[in-house]
Each structure stands twice: as C-alpha cells, then as structure tokens.
Amino acid sequence: MATKIKNRLNNLSGREWLPLTRSAYVDGVTRPSEELDWDNVLRESQGSIVVMSKATPRDHLKKQHPATFAEEDARRLVRMFTQEGQHVLDPFIGSGSAAIACVLEKRACTGFDIYEQWVQLANERIRKVIDYSPYPIRIEAKDALTAMKQMDAESQDFILTSPPYWGILQKTDHKAKSERSKDGLATDYGDNDAYDLGRINSYDRFLDVLTEHFREWIRVLKHRAYTAVIVSDFRHQSRYYPFHAHVGECLEKVGMTLQGMVVIVQDSKRLYPYGYPTTYVPNICNQFVVIARKL
C-alpha cells in the first residue's frame, strides 16, 4: 500500500490547492476582451497592463505547431503599433499567427522559420483566411539571423514575434509533449538544425544568440519604431526562469528602450497538481508582451 504524503505546507485540499497555483489571479468581474477598446487601453496605460486572452479555437492546422499564440492578441498589437499598409516583421513565424493578424488588419508582413514544414503550415493557414492581400505577405524557410542581414536598414515598421523558449519543447517530461502524443500529433518539431535556438544546451548561450538576433532587429527597425515580444516564463527541473525579464535585459543590451509590459492572462489553460501536497509549483497561465522601442 502506498504511503500517503502529508501536506505540511497548509490546510488546503487538492481541490482548493489547484486554483491557487495559477500564475495570474483574476479578481472580480472581468469584461470579455471583445467588449474593450484595446487601442485606447494601450494608449492610456502607464507601464504594465493586463489583458484577458480568449484563445481562438485550434483547428487541425494550428494544432500541428506546438507553440502558438492567439491571433486576436497579435491583431491588437498590430493595430496599436502600425498603420494600414505598413510592414511587420516576424523573425520566428511558426504557425503564422502574426502574418494572419497582418492580413486581417491590412498590413504587409515578412516572416521566417528555419523549417520548411512550418512555412508550409503558415502559408496554408493564411490561404484559409483570405485568397488575396493588397499588401505583400512573404514567409520563407530561412534562418532569421542570416535573412535579416540581407534586409535594408530601417526598413521595418514593427517587429512582432514569439521566440523559442530555449529547449523547453524538447524536454521529455514537457506536458505539452505528452498531450500531443496522446492526440497523435508530432512531438519532434524539426531536424537538429544548427540555427535552431530551441536546441542550444546552455541557457546563457541561448540568451547570447537571441541577443545577436536583437542586434539585427534594431538595425532593420525604423527610428522610433517598436518591437513586441510575446513570451512566457518557464521551469526547467527545479529552477524557475523569468524569461520575460531576461528578454527585456537582452533588448536593452543592444540599445532598445523598454517601454512597458502587457500581461496576457490565459484563464482557460488546464491546471496540473505540480508539487502537491508538499511544494508550491505554479501553473504558468499567462504570457508577457515585452514592448521596446528604437530611439
């Protein structure tokens, strides 16, 4: 018979414990995001603000990619930081959420991914949304750092992206990996490409390489233009990594000016009883949008 582990931390039952492990609490009545004028919210805010994110349904195409973000969140940022017809760059295009936001908001977009399979997926998703865009949408299978070196200086109006989270998706115990396996989805997300930031073993080395990407960002961005980097913090083994803070530090290293932070609350994410009943381990159910500017 298995020995029952005693809860020495508090007097909570498992049912009471679980919701308190959310990385973002929501108090009171929150209006759905579609009822708010987010352009005004972003303009009037000082520093960090909180946005409730309602994820769009993941159809069979979007499910193929292991790391996506909601198109509606991308659309808010595109509306805030660009005008119709301006050009948005996503150096880590993935499933194409930023490009779809640009199509819907009438902006041009260039995106890169090192793996052809994700470029094909992004293009297929875009074709499902619209047959024709009045502004160019160009997605290519290239290493972003190499590709950006070929771009003209000060040619981009806005950079919107979500970079790899180090090697988290490669972890054998990663919950998303086990869920995808149960759903019959791929758990090997690409070849062992030398340019793949997600396959760098050292976290410090990963941040160094990411900083090199940021150096190209500031070169190709127009003066006074913005970047918005969508990230989550994460755990690896017993250590918690405040990835959003490290991204901000790396942006400042290359000369970008931090402008603020948006917290996207993902209130619908499934909760897991990590650490119960002895140790507090949060369920990370929020993203950060790190906003910086070239000045």
C-alpha positions, -999 to +999 in steps of 0.1 A: +000+000+000+014+034-010+022+058+018+001+089+018+022+121+017+012+146+044+006+182+035+029+201+058+026+234+040-011+244+046-046+231+053-058+230+017-073+200+000-062+192-035-093+208-049-085+241-030-048+239-038-050+237-076-066+271-085-042+289-062-012+277-083-023+299-112+005+323-121-022+351-126-052+357-103-083+373-117-105+391-091-140+405-096-159+406-128-138+409-160-153+420-192-145+398-223-117+413-244-140+419-273-160+444-252-130+466-246-114+492-269-079+479-266-063+507-287-074+532-260-064+508-232-029+506-246-026+543-253-038+554-218-019+528-198+013+536-179+037+507-176+022+472-173-014+463-181-034+431-180-053+416-210-076+387-207-069+364-237-096+343-253-077+318-274-092+311-309-102+275-315-072+254-326-082+238-358-063+208-373-038+231-389-029+252-359-027+221-337+002+209-358+025+235-342+035+230-306+038+267-297+012+292-309-003+325-297-038+339-303-044+358-335-066+383-316-037+392-293-015+397-323-042+419-340-044+442-310-006+448-311-006+453-349-034+479-346-016+496-318+019+499-333+013+502-371-009+519-397-026+503-427-001+493-453+030+494-430+054+465-428+056+440-399+085+415-394+081+382-375+116+365-374+101+334-358+069+330-377+060+295-366+023+287-373+018+322-389-003+340-362+014+373-368+010+370-406-027+362-402-031+393-380-014+414-407-037+400-434-068+408-413-055+443-404-043+452-439-006+453-432+024+438-451+044+410-433+076+392-437+082+360-417+110+335-413+112+299-400+142+276-404+119+246-410+100+242-443+072+223-426+062+253-406+065+277-435+041+254-455+017+253-425+017+291-420+010+296-457-018+271-457-034+288-427-031+322-444-048+308-475-077+296-454-082+332-441-080+351-474-073+345-511-057+379-517-040+405-497-035+441-510-002+441-492+026+416-496+028+386-472+061+368-476+071+338-455+103+320-462+122+290-449+153+307-437+174+313-406+162+347-393+196+360-384+210+352-418+179+365-436+178+398-416+214+406-426+202+408-462+175+433-453+178+470-457+185+491-426+154+509-411+130+490-435+106+476-409+078+495-391+072+469-363+086+436-351+061+412-336+072+377-326+074+349-301+109+334-300+118+298-289+117+292-252+152+278-251+149+239-252+116+236-233+097+219-261+124+192-263+120+182-227+108+146-224+086+154-195+071+185-210+033+184-205+025+197-240+047+169-254+027+142-236-006+158-246+004+160-282+015+123-281-020+113-268-036+133-296-015+117-323+004+149-331+041+151-338+065+156-309+097+161-329+094+196-341+123+198-366+157+185-376+187+191-354+194+223-373+225+243-363+204+275-364+177+262-341+177+282-309+155+256-293+183+231-294+210+251-277+220+233-245+232+262-224+206+288-213+233+315-212+244+307-247+208+307-258+204+343-245+236+353-262+224+340-296+190+357-290+208+389-283+225+386-317+191+384-333+181+416-314+211+434-328+197+428-363+162+439-351+174+473-341+193+477-374+163+468-396+137+487-375+128+523-384+137+550-360+112+553-332+095+520-342+085+493-317+090+456-310+066+434-292+080+401-279+054+375-267+070+351-241+062+330-211+083+323-181+090+286-176+106+260-152+134+236-161+139+209-135+137+227-101+146+262-114+122+289-124+133+311-154+119+346-155+123+346-193+104+378-199+129+397-177+158+382-195+143+392-229+140+427-216+176+428-205+188+414-238+168+441-257+184+468-236+219+454-243+215+461-280+203+497-274+165+492-274+145+512-248+119+493-228+085+509-230+064+486-208+048+452-204+015+437-212+003+407-192-019+383-212-039+361-188-047+327-203-075+318-180-086+288-199-054+268-195-056+234-179-041+232-144-018+204-131-012+195-095+026+201-096+042+198-062+010+188-043+008+182-014+043+194-003+056+221-025+043+252-043+049+250-080+029+275-102+008+267-132+020+293-157-011+306-173+000+340-185+022+354-212+041+387-212+044+411-241+078+428-237+075+461-256+106+480-266+114+509-289+143+521-311+152+556-301 
